[in-house]
């Protein structure tokens, strides 16, 4: 795709300092190392953690204290393989792929591995080929939502469910996904069903049919006052595989269900007691009034879990990079599932602009909140 003696010019949206905006400018082209590929980026998706790190100065040091500035943020990308590193046999130059950029992980934090640039270094086992029928923009919604879902479902220190496959036999167990219309929720539903589990999910009524199309057998309106009782009643005679608390503040509700149901006593947690969109761009002064609720809710959930003998653990969505779950999903399952239409890129992409300069607009759109959608920026030009 390019002459290795003359590497292509690279450009990145640099995170230079908190609350100063991203600075689009030149970036070095980094060749791939052992087990790596370089992807010519064609689309990126925006996650809450991206704008939170860039715009909330008290978030970055807590979430990624190892991050050295200037940095390149972003996890979700899709594009074409530009170069293949030593030991990589799964890909060739020109292949269309979706990939998780691991630059935000503590043991990977190189600017060359952030998604918000033209040429991105990614681990080959965290990339998957995509069919020609799937656009780069549509595919780019997958990586972090898929990875976070996989961590919570399959890692041995979380729900430890059996892995997804085309031949997965029904387990006879039911998983509760609280927050099914989120990016993580849409992927958790599909992965769990592909692993042989029945899925109960919560969502707003207008998203119920969509979640059913992804494989959920029942969708409960989380707005309803008696929703916990409804779910417990529906679980009568069933064996719970555990619960996945994805919606903001849903840990306590999941604990209430798990405590009263038969089966696994574990809640995988992917969201805190307040949403980052509640904080907005107001900075520390805006978050200070929310701190007591955050602390008290966290303590209350911990006490409730301990009293009921229920395990809980918060997910780091990139941890599968370093264990068997990463290749189980991106190598063994996803390529064939996408090619055969058994797994769909969800939630649908909402393209808000084109070019690295549009990532700031993507931050704004994501911060304002989306339902059963994911904000995407095209880099096809």
C-alpha positions, -999 to +999 in steps of 0.1 A: +000+000+000+030+022+004+068+021-002+083+011+032+114+032+023+091+062+021+064+059+048+032+079+042+025+112+059+005+107+091-019+131+108-034+129+143-059+148+165-035+154+194-047+157+230-022+183+242-037+196+275-070+193+293-099+216+280-078+230+252-094+210+224-077+185+201-050+198+178-049+183+144-013+181+131+015+159+118+023+126+136+050+101+129+042+070+110+050+040+132+057+007+115+041-024+130+060-046+155+057-083+162+020-093+161+009-059+150-006-043+119-010-007+107-045+003+096-052+032+072-081+046+092-114+053+074-138+059+103-137+063+141-165+061+167-167+083+198-170+069+233-178+089+265-143+082+279-128+100+250-144+134+255-143+129+293-105+126+293-101+155+269-125+179+285-127+170+322-093+175+338-102+156+370-113+125+350-081+118+330-058+114+360-083+090+376-091+069+346-057+068+328-031+081+353-004+066+330-013+088+300+016+110+289+008+142+269+007+149+241-014+118+234-037+104+208-071+092+222-097+068+207-104+031+207-129+025+178-117+024+142-122+007+108-101+009+077-077-009+054-045-028+064-016-007+053+013-028+067+017-062+083+042-068+111+064-099+117+045-130+127+011-118+114-005-143+089-042-134+093-040-102+073-026-088+041-022-053+028-055-039+016-078-061+038-108-042+052-108-045+090-124-033+122-100-029+152-097-020+188-069+006+194-052-003+227-033+030+232-054+038+263-042+006+281-016+010+308+008-014+292+003-001+256+001+037+260+018+048+228+005+077+207+008+054+176-019+032+191-046+058+195-075+057+170-078+094+163-052+095+135-048+084+099-024+055+104-029+034+136-009+006+150-032-022+163-026-057+177-035-082+151-055-103+176-077-072+183-087-068+146-112-086+125-119-086+087-152-071+077-173-080+047-176-057+017-213-052+026-203-034+059-192+002+055-163+015+076-186+039+093-210+011+104-182-012+115-164+015+136-192+014+162-180-021+174-146-022+191-150-007+226-186-017+231-178-052+219-147-054+240-164-041+272-193-066+267-168-094+261-148-086+293-179-086+314-194-117+299-164-140+294-134-131+315-128-155+344-129-128+370-164-116+358-194-136+347-171-163+331-197-174+305-189-199+278-175-183+247-196-175+216-195-197+186-216-208+156-222-242+173-229-230+208-255-252+224-282-237+247-270-235+283-305-232+298-294-201+317-306-165+315-285-134+316-299-100+327-286-070+307-296-037+323-291-011+297-296-031+265-298-001+241-264+012+250-234+004+229-222-022+254-257-036+258-263-042+221-231-061+219-236-080+252-270-092+240-256-106+207-225-122+223-245-139+251-271-153+227-242-165+205-228-182+235-260-201+242-277-179+268-312-165+269-311-127+275-335-105+294-328-068+288-340-034+299-346-004+277-371+023+269-402+009+251-392+025+218-360+004+217-377-029+226-382-042+191-346-034+182-332-053+211-355-082+203-340-082+168-306-085+184-317-116+202-332-105+236-361-128+245-377-103+268-373-065+271-385-047+302-393-010+305-368+002+331-391+033+337-418+011+353-419+014+390-423-024+395-397-035+369-375-054+394-406-074+405-415-081+369-380-094+361-379-115+392-413-130+383-402-137+347-371-155+361-392-180+381-381-215+371-350-202+353-314-202+363-297-168+362-262-166+346-257-133+364-264-097+356-247-070+336-252-035+350-246-012+320-270+017+325-260+045+348-270+037+384-282+002+376-259-018+399-284-016+428-313-027+406-293-056+393-284-066+429-321-066+438-328-090+410-298-113+416-306-115+453-341-128+446-333-151+417-318-186+414-284-189+399-251-171+397-246-144+423-225-119+403-230-085+387-206-072+361-205-034+363-199-011+333-213+022+346-210+043+377-237+059+398-237+091+377-234+096+339-206+116+324-233+134+304-246+147+338-212+163+343-212+178+308-184+203+301-188+222+334-157+209+349-149+205+386-175+230+398-202+210+381-192+176+394-187+187+431-224+187+439-226+152+424-198+138+446-219+130+477-244+110+455-215+091+438-199+082+471-231+073+490-244+052+461-211+034+458-211+026+495-247+015+495-241-008+465-211-023+482-230-029+514-260-045+496-237-068+476-218-079+506-249-085+527-264-107+499-232-125+491-231-112+455-199-105+438-194-073+418-166-059+397-161-029+375-149-035+339-119-020+322-129-025+285-094-030+273-084-058+296-092-086+271-062-074+251-040-094+275-060-126+280-078-153+260-110-134+256-095-110+230-087-136+204-117-157+213-139-127+201-119-109+174-102-140+159-123-170+165-159-156+165-164-122+149-150-126+114-173-155+104-202-141+124-200-107+106-195-124+072-226-146+077-248-118+092-251-136+126-236-106+143-245-071+134-226-038+140-247-022+167-259+002+176-263+020+143-238+047+134-247+084+133-221+102+112-216+137+124-188+149+101-157+140+081-120+144+089-101+145+121-112+181+127-148+168+131-139+147+162-146+177+184-181+178+169-183+141+177-175+148+213-202+174+215-228+151+199-219+122+222-219+144+253-254+156+245-266+120+246-277+094+221-301+065+224-295+032+205-270+051+183-233+057+182-215+088+171-191+083+142-167+105+122-158+095+087-121+096+076-127+085+040-115+117+024 
